[in-house]
Amino acid sequence: MSIIEVANESQRCRFPIPGYPNFIVEVEYLDPRKIKSLAKAATKPKFNEDTRSYEDEVDNEVLAKLMTVNMVKGWTGLDVETLKDFVNLSEASEQKIKSEMDGIVPFSEADLHMLVDNTPTRLFIDPVTKVALDLKRIRELKEESMLGNSDASQPT
């Protein structure tokens, strides 16, 4: 077995978003190659007045959003009350979610993009990237989940 074979294994874990113990997010570790690729996609030319030329600049907000979308692989427990803290919901939307989805929003790519684009960074993007970029933390959470010693292994 070579390092290349084992280094490419996907590392995933599940953890609760801080302050929302029932909102469990599954994330996948992003390796440096993927981050570089995303950084390139988040790079745009910016005119430098001093040099009178265009220079590449990474848009950190775009990069954070791209990374989060690539890290999150699923979630459970996103209820209406939690969602109201993340996005501005009308009463009609709230009632629709309660009646059509029993108050729980299932994971979908479209809803992930909506959360990433409309939720304050500190509530969703920051905790996701903090865990998903820390390979050691992912392994710890994964081991806890396998042993059944973590709330993250028991979504409600």
Buried (B, 14 or more C-beta within 10 A) or exposed (E): EEEEEEEEEEBBBBBBBEEBBBBBBBBBBBBEEBBEBBBEEBBEEEEEEEEEEEEEEBBEEBBBBBBBBBBBBBBBBBBBEBBEBBBEBEEEBBEEBEEEEEBBBEBEEEBBEBBBEEBEBEBBBBBBBEBBBBEEBBEBBBEBBEEEEBBBBEBE
